[in-house]
């Protein structure tokens, strides 16, 4: 198999598109290292550290590295950023496919290592707004946001750069750039949220009226942002 036949998923392709040329990256939770292989093979970066806590994933990553004949990927069995050192001179972190709590834990546990990190690209499987809040409080601003639907799931990918910027509660929850775009995927994602909340409402007993009112008001706020 030739490297030009490597095809990324829509989600990974959007992440790749956000990586700045010649960045020095660590791909946390690299899985099979396809993102890193693509970035090197297409001349976007020269070297990458691909780390994962899962031995099976790294074994497959090693097979892929050999398959596509890539020599500049440093595979590391590591929990989050634990293996990262100052000598690695990394300036960009990608973290994708994990939940918001795990992502925040990874960054929080290695906060001292972030001082040299200029860019962080995150795709959280849950509550992207918590990632926005956490990283904006650490002094990162949102450079770009994109959403994509793949196999019935809508993914939100956010690119942060090291620069102070304050955001409103509305911008943190919905995403400042996504609010400006308000494209079809954004609207569909919000509709999915409303539908999910309506399903929850059906299961909440009527006696819990305060909880029901809170959820209904939340749905009203969401619907106001839907450009439909």
LUMFI-303515 format. One record per atom (N, C-alpha, C): z, y, x; residue in one letter. Coordinates in steps of 0.2 Angstrom, whole numbers, plus 5000, padded with zeros to 4 digits. Layout:
residues N
ZYXA/...
***
This chain:
residues 228
500049945004X/500050005000X/500050065004X/499650115003X/499550175007X/500050225004X/500250275008X/500750325006X/500450375001X/499750375001X/499450424996X/499550394989X/499750334988X/499750304982X/500550314979X/500950344983X/501650354981X/501650404975X/501850384969X/501950434963X/502650434961X/502850494961X/503550514958X/503550514951X/504150504948X/504250514941X/504250594940X/504150614933X/504150684932X/504750714934X/505250684933X/505950714935X/505950734943X/505750674947X/505850684954X/505250734957X/504750734953X/504150784955X/504350854954X/504750874949X/504950934948X/505550954953X/505950904955X/506450924960X/506050934967X/505550894968X/505150904974X/504850974975X/504550994969X/504251064968X/504751124970X/505351104969X/505851164970X/506151164977X/505951114981X/506151114988X/505751154993X/506051204996X/505751255000X/505451215007X/504851235009X/504551205014X/504951215021X/504951165025X/505351155031X/506051165030X/506351145024X/507051145023X/507351075027X/507951085029X/508251025032X/508750995026X/508550945023X/508950915017X/509350855018X/509850855014X/510150795012X/510150775005X/509850715004X/509750694997X/510350644995X/510750674991X/511350634989X/511250594983X/511450524983X/511250484978X/510450474978X/510250454984X/509550454985X/509150394982X/509550344979X/509250284976X/508750254981X/508150254979X/507650214983X/507250264988X/507550324989X/507250374994X/506550394993X/506350384987X/505650404985X/505450484986X/505950514984X/505950594984X/505850614991X/506250584996X/506250605003X/505550585006X/505350525004X/504750495007X/504150545005X/504150564999X/503650604996X/503650675000X/504250705001X/504250765004X/504050765011X/504150715015X/503950705022X/503150695022X/502950645018X/502250625018X/501850685016X/502050735012X/501650785010X/501750855014X/502150845019X/502250895024X/502650955022X/503050945016X/503550995014X/504151005018X/504450945021X/504950945026X/504750895031X/505150905037X/504950865043X/505450805043X/506150815041X/506650765042X/507050765035X/507350715034X/507850705028X/508450655030X/508950675027X/509550625027X/509550605019X/509550535019X/509550505012X/510150465012X/510650485007X/511250455007X/511450425000X/511750365000X/511950334993X/512550294995X/512950284989X/513550244990X/513350174988X/512850154986X/512650094984X/512250054989X/512450004992X/512149964997X/511449934995X/511449914988X/510749884986X/510249944986X/510450004984X/509950054983X/509750074990X/510150074995X/509950095002X/509550035005X/509649975003X/509249925006X/508549925003X/508449944997X/507749964994X/507450024997X/507850074998X/507650135002X/507350115009X/507650075012X/507450055019X/506750015018X/506749975013X/506049935012X/505549985011X/505650045007X/505150095005X/504950135011X/505450145015X/505350185022X/504850145026X/504950085027X/504550045031X/503850035027X/503850025021X/503250015017X/502750075018X/503050135017X/502650205018X/502650225025X/502950195030X/502850205037X/503150275038X/503750285036X/504050355037X/504650345043X/504650385048X/505050375053X/505650435053X/505550475049X/506050535049X/506550545044X/506750485041X/507250485036X/507850445039X/508450485039X/509050455041X/509450425035X/509450355034X/509750325029X/510550315030X/510950345025X/511650335027X/512050305020X/512450255022X/512850235017X/513450275016X/513550315011X/514050375011X/514150395004X/514850415003X/515050434996X/514950514996X/514450534993X/514250604992X/514050634999X/514450695001X/514350725007X/514750705013X/515150645012X/515650625017X/515350625024X/514750595025X/514450585031X/514050645034X/514050695031X/513750755033X/514150795039X/513850815044X/514150845049X/513850915051X/514150955055X/513851025056X/513251005061X/513250955065X/512650945069X/512050925066X/512150905059X/511550885055X/511050945054X/511451005054X/511051075052X/510651075046X/510951045041X/510651045034X/510751105031X/510251135027X/510251195024X/510151185016X/509951125014X/509751115007X/510051045005X/510351044999X/510650984996X/510250974990X/510050904989X/509850884982X/510350834979X/510550844973X/510950794970X/510650784963X/510450724961X/510150704955X/510350644952X/510350634945X/510450574942X/511250554941X/511650604943X/512350584942X/512650634936X/513250614934X/513550664929X/513850724932X/514050774928X/514350834930X/514950824934X/515450784932X/516050774935X/515950744942X/515550694943X/515450664949X/515150724954X/514650754952X/514250804956X/514750864958X/515150884953X/515650934955X/516250904960X/516450844959X/516850814964X/516550804971X/515950794971X/515550784978X/515650854981X/515450904978X/515450974981X/516150994983X/516550984978X/517251004979X/517650974985X/517550904985X/517850874991X/517550884998X/516950924998X/516650945004X/516451015004X/516951055001X/516751125000X/516651165007X/517051145012X/517051175019X/516351165022X/515951115020X/515251095022X/514751145019X/514951175014X/514451215010X/514251285013X/514651305018X/514551375021X/513851385024X/513551325026X/512851335029X/512351315025X/512551295018X/512051275014X/511751335010X/511151345011X/510751405007X/510551385000X/510351324999X/510051304993X/510351234991X/510451234984X/510751164981X/510251154975X/509951094974X/509551084969X/509951024965X/510051034959X/510450984955X/510150964948X/510150904947X/509950874940X/510550834938X/510950864933X/511550824931X/511350794924X/511550724924X/511450694917X/511850714912X/512350754913X/512850784908X/513050854909X/513050894904X/513350954904X/513151004910X/512451014910X/512251064916X/512651124916X/512851154910X/513251214910X/513851214915X/514151154916X/514751154920X/514551154927X/513951134929X/513651144936X/513551214937X/513251254932X/513051324933X/513751364934X/514251344930X/514851384931X/515251374937X/515251304939X/515551294946X/515151324952X/514551314952X/514151344958X/514151424958X/514151454952X/514151524952X/514751554954X/515351514953X/515951534955X/516051524963X/515651484965X/515651474973X/515151524976X/514851564973X/514451614976X/513751594976X/513451554972X/512751534971X/512451564965X/511851584966X/511451614960X/510951564958X/510751564952X/510251524949X/509551554951X/509151514955X/508451544957X/507951514952X/508051454950X/507551434945X/507851374941X/507551364935X/507751304931X/507151284927X/507151214927X/506551184924X/506851124920X/506451104914X/506651044910X/506051004909X/506150944909X/505650894908X/505850834903X/505450814899X/505650754895X/505250694898X/505650634899X/505450574902X/505750514899X/505350474896X/505650414892X/506150434887X/506050484883X/506450514878X/507050544880X/507150564886X/507750594889X/507450664892X/507850714890X/507650784893X/508150804899X/507850814904X/508250824910X/508150904912X/508750924914X/508750994917X/508850994924X/508451034928X/508451034935X/508651114937X/509151124941X/509251194942X/509251204950X/508951254952X/508951274959X/509451334960X/509951324965X/510451374966X/510251404974X/510351464975X/510351494982X/510951534983X/511151534989X/511751564991X/511751644991X/511951664985X/511951734983X/512351754977X/512751804978X/513251814972X/512851844966X/513051824960X/512751844954X/513251824948X/513351874944X/513751864938X/513351844932X/513651794928X/513251774922X/513751774916X/513351794910X/513751794904X/513851714902X/514351714897X/514451644895X/513851614892X/513451654888X/512851634885X/512351604891X/512351644896X/511851624902X/512051554905X/512751554906X/513051494909X/512851434904X/512951434898X/512851384894X/512151364893X/511751404891X/511051394890X/510551394896X/510751434901X/510351444907X/509951504907X/510151554912X/509751624911X/509051614912X/508751574915X/508051564916X/507751534910X/508051474908X/507851444902X/507851484896X/508351534896X/508351574890X/507751624890X/507451644896X/506851684896X/506251644894X/506251584896X/505651544895X/505551524888X/506151494885X/506151464878X/505551424877X/505351374881X/504751334880X/504951284875X/504451244873X/504551184868X/505051134870X/505151124877X/505651074879X/506351104878X/506451164879X/507051204878X/507251194871X/506751214867X/506951204859X/507051134857X/506751094860X/506851024858X/507550994860X/507751014866X/508351004869X/508951024864X/508851094862X/509351124858X/509351084851X/508751074848X/508751034842X/509150964843X/509050934848X/509350874849X/510150884849X/510350934852X/511050954852X/511350964845X/510951004841X/511151014834X/511150944830X/510650904831X/510650844828X/511250794829X/511450804836X/511950764838X/512650784835X/512650854835X/513250884832X/513350864824X/512750864821X/512750844814X/512950774813X/512750734817X/513050664817X/513750654818X/514050694822X/514750704824X/515150724818X/514850774814X/515150804808X/515250754803X/514750714802X/514750664797X/515350614798X/515550604804X/516150564806X/516850594806X/516850664806X/517450694806X/517750704799X/518350684798X/518650684791X/518650754788X/518650764782X/518650834779X/519250864780X/519750834781X/520450864782X/520450894789X/520050874793X/520050914800X/519550974799X/519751014795X/519251074793X/519151124799X/519651134803X/519551174809X/519051154814X/519151084815X/518651054820X/517951054817X/517851044811X/517251044807X/516951114807X/517351164806X/517151234806X/516851254813X/517251234818X/517151254825X/516451224827X/516351164825X/515651134826X/515051164823X/515251184817X/514651214813X/514551284816X/515051324818X/514851384821X/514451374827X/514651324831X/514351304837X/513551294836X/513451254831X/512751244829X/512351304827X/512751354824X/512351414822X/512151454828X/512651454833X/512451484839X/511851454843X/511851394843X/511251354846X/510651374842X/510651374836X/510051384832X/509751454833X/510251504834X/510051574836X/509551574842X/509651524847X/509351534853X/508651494852X/508551454847X/507951414846X/507351464844X/506851464848X/506251504847X/505751474842X/506051454836X/505651424831X/505751454824X/
***
